[in-house]
Amino acid sequence: MPHDVVDLRSDTLTLPTPAMREAMARADVGDDVWEEDPTVQRLEGLAAGLMGKQAGLFVASGTMGNLVSVVAQTRPGQELVLDADSHIFNYEVAGSAVIGHVQTRPITTERGFLSPAQVAEAIRPRNIHVPATGLVCVENTHNRHGGTLCAPEEISAVAAVAHGAGVPVHLDGARLFNAAVALKRPARDFAADADSVTFCVSKGLAAPVGSVVCGTRDFIARARRLRKMLGGGMRQVGVLAAAGIVALEQMIDRLAEDHANARRLAGGVAALPRIRLDLARVQTNIVLFSVDRPGGVEELVAGSAARKIKIHAVGPASIRCVTHKDVDEADIDRALQAFAEITRAW
Ligand SMILES: *Cc1c(COP(=O)(O)O)cnc(C)c1O
């Protein structure tokens, strides 16, 4: 059955699969604040295994996962080093400042990834005037840079510099499995030298809700207290975790299809008039491009909507399309056909 609407706005719009619905209906549950939900514990164990960490913690969202990770590893008044386009700096409502009393130190990068030299330069010296560096954050794949990825070795090189200065590293891996599938590397390689890692089951992996934070047992114990403080201590939440288990067991390998569809889309979009798109940056499931025509973004968004294709403007001159399991190759061709019609007179 062809899809009525082609929704390219985000992979968060993916609907749960029939297997997820089934698993949710049948899930064994208990009170997870009492640590008695066997399905949550299975998901956390599975996640920790995939990340090569001692323990995991199921949280409501990637935002909550990042927040508990930052706050558990810093003290008030410390500084958080991150990329200026990072999700934590731009889209998490300043939670690290409000809840953690941590100052952010945004660094501008080419592709979204801090180099070891940039981290070395950003780490503060011991001096009575300056804040102490509390944490370095890395994001992979990188959302605002259009799904760009870095190799595990790049994360390890940054971690070596941070650890050399006694500073821990958090990996915001909301879409870490997209990087893992694209580079054909196990997810645990990316997390190997990170002290904490967060990934979402609610994006391309298609579960309805949730993220998992992984790290040492001691870190997870602190993160668990913080999750409770934030109101994230949920009760029979195995109903949700059950979908996350299906996500990890059945939905990782198929991300390769999303990447192929993104490349197909990008190839077509790059050939349109007045569009600027860097094909080298289309590395996973996000296609980011700019429109070099006043009002062109609005024309494309409205013209697409009229053809039942939803796309998302991410600035006055930029559009982001995200591929996912509810978009197939025929949908990509339909979107390209629509874009060609709308831009014909450009
Ligand atoms: C989506 C996203 C998050 C936050 O996840 P939510 O579940 O939407 O809160 C964090 N980091 C990155 C890189 C993301 O893309």
The ligand as an SDF file (V2000), in Angstrom:
LIG
                    3D

 15 15  0  0  0  0  0  0  0  0999 V2000
   16.6680   14.1930   19.2000 C   0  0  0  0  0  0  0  0  0  0  0  0
   17.9650   14.4750   19.8190 C   0  0  0  0  0  0  0  0  0  0  0  0
   18.0890   14.5910   21.2040 C   0  0  0  0  0  0  0  0  0  0  0  0
   16.9010   14.6390   22.1480 C   0  0  0  0  0  0  0  0  0  0  0  0
   16.0420   13.6060   22.0720 O   0  0  0  0  0  0  0  0  0  0  0  0
   14.5080   13.8110   22.5360 P   0  0  0  0  0  0  0  0  0  0  0  0
   14.0810   12.4140   22.7500 O   0  0  0  0  0  0  0  0  0  0  0  0
   13.8450   14.4980   21.3960 O   0  0  0  0  0  0  0  0  0  0  0  0
   14.5080   14.6240   23.7780 O   0  0  0  0  0  0  0  0  0  0  0  0
   19.3420   14.7660   21.7300 C   0  0  0  0  0  0  0  0  0  0  0  0
   20.4180   14.8260   20.9440 N   0  0  0  0  0  0  0  0  0  0  0  0
   20.3460   14.7370   19.6070 C   0  0  0  0  0  0  0  0  0  0  0  0
   21.5930   14.7770   18.8060 C   0  0  0  0  0  0  0  0  0  0  0  0
   19.1120   14.5590   18.9930 C   0  0  0  0  0  0  0  0  0  0  0  0
   19.0470   14.4790   17.6630 O   0  0  0  0  0  0  0  0  0  0  0  0
  1  2  1  0
  2  3  1  0
  2 14  2  0
  3  4  1  0
  3 10  2  0
  4  5  1  0
  5  6  1  0
  6  7  2  0
  6  8  1  0
  6  9  1  0
 10 11  1  0
 11 12  2  0
 12 13  1  0
 12 14  1  0
 14 15  1  0
M  END
$$$$
